[in-house]
Every structure is written in C-alpha cells, then in structure tokens.
Amino acid sequence: MGSGRARWVLCAPVVLSVLALCGGVPPTGDLLLEYCVIGAGPAGLQMAYFLQRSQRHYLVLERSNISGSFFTRYPRHRRLISINKRYTGKANREFNLRHDWNSLLSHDQRLLFRRYSTEFFPHADTMLSYLNDYSRLLELKVRYNTEVTGVQVGQGPEAWHGHYYYLTDQNHQRYRCNVLLVATGMWVPNTSHFPGEQYLEGYEDVSVNPEDFAGQSVLILGRGNAAFETADNMVGHTNFIHMLSRSRVRLAWNTHYVGDIRAVNNALLDTYQLKSLDGQLERSLDNIRIERDKQGRLHLSLSRGSEQSNVSEEATGSEGTRIDNVAIREPYHRIIRCLGWKFDFSIFGNDTKPQVGSGRRRKYPVVSASYESQPGMFVIGTAAHSIDYRKSAGGFIHGFRYTTRAVHRLLDHRYHGVDWPATALPISQLTNAITKRVNEASGLYQMFSVLADVVLIQKNGTQFEYLEEYPIGALPDLQENTGKRVEQGLFVINLEYGNNFSRPDSDIFSLNRAVGEPRHAWLSNFLHPVIYYYTRLPTELEMRYRPHHWSLPRPRYIHHIVEDFLTDWTAANSHILPLRRFLENCLGTDLRSFFAESCFKFALTSQHVPPFCRGGYLEQRGLMGDNIPRAPASDLHEQ
C-alpha cells in the first residue's frame, strides 16, 4: 500500500498517457473517486490527511507542480503574519498549538512548524518547504500539474446524493466524485472600477524593491495587511504615502480579529499620527477618478455627487469662501491597488456555482453552518471564511485546520456511519472534563464562537458524553450530524470575548478593562469560557433569531468563567468552585469528590448518595479484595 501511495504523490501528469500510469485507469475513462479535493494548499492537504487516516478513496488535484503554490508569490514582501511561538513554558502539545499558527494537524512530530523556523514571523519560503514536506512525509495522494477547468454535475443512481460531480482538467481527463471538497483559497485579486483605473499598479505585480520608490509620492488603495505591508516596505524612501479606503482603520488588537491590521505592518500609522507627511483617507472607491497629466503624474479627484468625507474637492465654505486646502491636491507618481483577493467562481458551471455572498462577504461563496455549498459540495479553508469573517480565525491556518477536521467528522458520519468521536464518563468527572478542555484545547481557543464542545447528559444524569469542537451554528442538527441522541439536556462550552470589547473604537487598554472577581464574571472582556445549559436542542428558528452578538440562543442557564490574565482557569475559588456549583444547580446533584469515610456516611444516612460515591465507593473501587460480596445501593439504604 505504501508504494501505491508513493505513485500518487509522484504523479504530475502532463499528457493523457501518463494518467494511465498514475491512476491505473484508461485515459479515455472517468476516474471514479469517493472524494475529490481541489487545491493542495494548507486546507486541501489538511483534508487529505484526515481522508487518508480514515482510509477513504480520494485525490487532491493541484494546478501547480508543488503544494502551497500561493506562497511562491504571496505575501509579496515574504514575511508571514502568522506567529511561530516556539516556547510557552509548557510541554502540552495541544496547549502549544494555541500559539503555533502555522502547523497543520498530524500524528508526525516532525511536522511542527517550530522545527522549520526560529523566526516569530516566518519567511513565506519556509511555509512552502513545510507544506511540501507535509505532503511528502505523509504520502498524501496529490496529482500535481492538474488544473481543474470545469465543474459540472450529473445524475447517477448509485451516487451518494443521486448525482456526481464531474471535474475536467486541462488535458480533458474527467474525475467523477461522490463528494467535492473545494480548497482553492482566495487568489483572484479584488478590483474596483472607476475612471482612470488603467493607471493603477496591482499588489500582485508592483515592485518589491523599495529603491524603485525613492523620491516618489505614492497613493495606496486599500487598508488591509497587504496595503500596510506594501507601505511598510517603502516608507523610508518615498516623499509621502497616502492610503485611501472606504472604511476606518481596523486594528487587530482592538477588534481581536487576526485579519485586521497587525502591529508588525503598521509603521505608517506612526508616521501619520506623528506628522511625518504620510496620511490616511476615507472614501468609497466607487466615487473617485484618476487623471494623468503631461508629466505623467496622477491626479485623484472625486466624482460628482459623492458624499462628504476627509477627501474633498475644492468647494465653497459656509461663508462663501473657496476651500483650497483639500487633502488630495498634490499629484502622485504611482497609485497601487491593494484590495485583497476573492474566490474564483469561474470554474463552476451554472448548476454547480456556489451562491455569491452579500455585502462585505461577496468575495466568498455562501456555505451552511456545516460548510456545505450544495449537497455533496463542501468549501474548506480560507474560502469558507464567510462563516466567521471579522470574527474568528477560520480564514487562517490556525483556525481552518480545526474546521477542516470538523468537516471530516461530518463526512465520516454522513457517508460512512462513523459517529462523532466522544468520551463517555461518570457525571462526577464533568467539572474536571470541562476544566481540562478550556485550559488546553486549541480548537476552542482559536475558533472561539465557531467551534464549541458539547456535553450530552445520559442515564438519568449519572453519565455524560463529551463531544469536542462541533460547529456551533449547526447545533440544531447535532443528532443528524453526529449520531448522538439528546435526551436529558446538554451543555455547550464556548470561548467568547465581551460583547463591547471587540470593536474598532474600543478602548482595550483602559484601566478597568478586566474584572477579577467571580461574581463579575459576566462582565469579562477578554477571551473566557462561557457554558450554556439547554434542556433540549435549540431549533433552527431560535438560532436564526438569537440575541444580537450572541453565539447561541438564550439557554436555560448560563455561566461565565471569569477572565484570567494567564488564560489559566484552574484557580480553585475563582474558577473551579463557581463552575462546579453551576453544574450542580443545572443537574440537581452533588459533583464533589469524597473520601471513603464520607461515602460510607452518605450510604447510611441519605437517600441521595452523591454520584462520586455511587460510581466509586459503592462499587467497591478502592476497597481491598475482589471477593467481598457487593450490596446494591438500595440495600445499604435499608440496613
């Protein structure tokens, strides 16, 4: 089997005759697969790993000759903004992944990114090396130099959904797939159309040599990390740099969204606010025009009828005087477009094309809470970020490695009858189980308010099943998606920021930014655990009309574990005791642990023996000798 895998990895078909050697099928026939994955970037490789571990029949189709080809060109200035924190002071691998934003999930200890780079913000070439090692060492089935040029759907009574997805590559080879997993990422440059757009240079083509901008005046359209990265590269060489965008600056430390402006790229904010000629302007790009004069300089002006902002044409003031100090009166030598990327919809036929998102999400395809675009077509990785755009980390490796695992678990149950992984434990272990997860789990930590742990109460409250990292938006479909029954209530364990703490204008450094007392836990601002208790699953309608800024509908009871400076929720009085009492109130039982002497007294004097004693002392666990006759708990009450 290993040699077969190696054949797949080495496949790089250029002509149809090679396909027969690689795939073992005639070049004129369709290659039938359970799963087709488009794209061998981080998300495609992560999904391939899970499919391979579960021994599914799959193939990854990659248009380039290497994995992660996006990183051969981007970011243009080669420094990633995903942190590579090599030391945390702890040996727990799951905890350490909270601060490793580059590693994909695997069983191979060699494939931790800290083994590839010592830089906190690594070089993009290092990511390329890592991804190709990941594919090679795990012997993933990737077919390189295979560009999918079309995606169609066709009926098939034996297909899992009653239809197949048919992919066609540049060599006219067809792939017939029961399930299609789209992991193409976001690589088509965003553009804006206005008079004079032909004078723009794109982020994808502009020079990365700062000397090329020496003594020039530059305008950058856009205000994302690509725009600031470009400005940062040339800021010491230009006359001045202006940045123009429709919205205000959104700093990641204010919004707690890793896709907003990161400190590593924001030197231009210093030079703007400290009066060193550079500046920030707000204007919709739909209302501008660019003209070039005889000297080749570029003049920016506003279209007629555009609204007021800090970018203004010459106008008449309140006293009838002409305003001649407008911000854009100086011409530019160069104007650079840095507007980010969008999803490539072009390969899909009319019957397979995903719905285009609306508003700020129009660059993404619309997907369900289970990451499904159409029956049997799932979008994973950066392209599925519409679910948590400007909220969580689903558009980045340290987030979508977990959402990809969640999608695989959904697939495993739906198509192969494999229940969602769960751990069954006696109810007396509930406090410990929750405490352990909120202190260690990386998936909860990175995908806060998107993936949550779910605890199902069973056997009249004496046992529970613990499900990890379930998509929170698909909670109404939990039974259908996992194979687990919800009969006696459930807890949902989520991580959340305070409702008013993550905004562009929030004062996240105010002196009263944190609370320390457990009684004020509901006012916690920083990321902290929140436990919801429901007596039944919420409905689709309740999810849709949940309170604004709430991740879930109103529960029967809710508990906030007070925020902690060290994100270490193990303090006996501040964290564990309030949690245990909350769980006890919800369940109507005693979750404390006892010595044998106390259990003996309970058995003699109480009709309600604590679960810890029922599952331990009364089952003779810890007593010497296995030949001692066991008396039922009911008999002990009667004696």
Buried (B, 14 or more C-beta within 10 A) or exposed (E): EEEEBEBBBEBBBEEBEBBBEBBEEEBEEBBBBBBBBBBBBBBBBBBBBBBBEBEBEBBBBBBBEBBBBBBEEBBBBBBBBBBBEBEEEEEEEBBBBBBBBBBBBBEEEEBBBBEBBEEEBBBBEBBBBBBBBBBBEBBBBBBBBBBBBBBBBEEBEEBBBEBBBBBBBEBEBBBBBBBBBBBBBBBBBBEBEBEBBEBBBEBBEBBEEBEEBEEBBBBBBBBBBBBBBBBBBBBEBBBBBBBBBBEEBBBBEBBBBBBBBBEBBBBBBEBBEEEEEBBBBBBBBEBBBBEEEEEEBBBBBBEEEBEEBEBBBEEEEEEEEEEEEBBBEBBBBBBBBBBBBBBBEEBBEEEBBBEBBEEEBBBBBBBBBBBBBBEBBBBBBBBBBBBBBBBBBBBBBBBBBBBBBBBBBBBBBBBEEEEBEBEEBBBBBBBBBBBBBBBBBBBBBBBBBBBBBBBBBBEEBBBBBBBBBBBBBBBBBBEEBBBBEBEBBBBBBBBBBBEEBBEBEBEBEEEEBBBEEBEEBEBBBBBBBBBBBBEEBBEEEBBEEBEEEBBBBEBEBBBBBBBBEEBEBEBEEBBBEBBBEBBBEBBEBBBBBBEEEBBBEBBEEEEEBBBBBBBBBBEBEEEEEEEEEEEEBEEBBEE
